[in-house]
Amino acid sequence: MAGEEINEDYPVEIHEYLSTFENSIGAVDEMLKTMMSVSRNELLQKLDPLEQAKVDLVSAYTLNSMFWVYLATQGVNPKEHPVKQELERIRVYMNRVKEITDKKKAGKLDRAAASRFVKNALWEPKPKNASKIANKGKSKS
């Protein structure tokens, strides 16, 4: 994998999968080192409360996902483990944060402007008296 030599301890067919897995583990390790290089308090001070919630949720989801993989590698069915409920709980909160974010991005309704648009867009028939008055004024001159 590092030297791309094939080991006889596992079937040749899975060599490519193991190489990909090792590269993925290396990427996760690098990300964790980056996250751990900055103190949590220092990171959270720079963020607004919604962004803080996102960081906490992503961290919790990632940790539980990694535990899910660990359980699977140990022969434990993670679908029957409490980690499944924890992942679902975190996913529910992630959806709530997404809804809040979407509401913030949504446009606000300016009632006064909408009222003016509707009022000016509606056709209003002229009163019958107004046309007779206009015609009388024209015929007198």
Summary of the structure (lengths in Angstrom):
residues: 141
radius of gyration: 32.6
end to end distance: 102.6
largest distance: 112.9
contacts: 257
relative contact order: 0.05
helix: 76%
strand: 0%
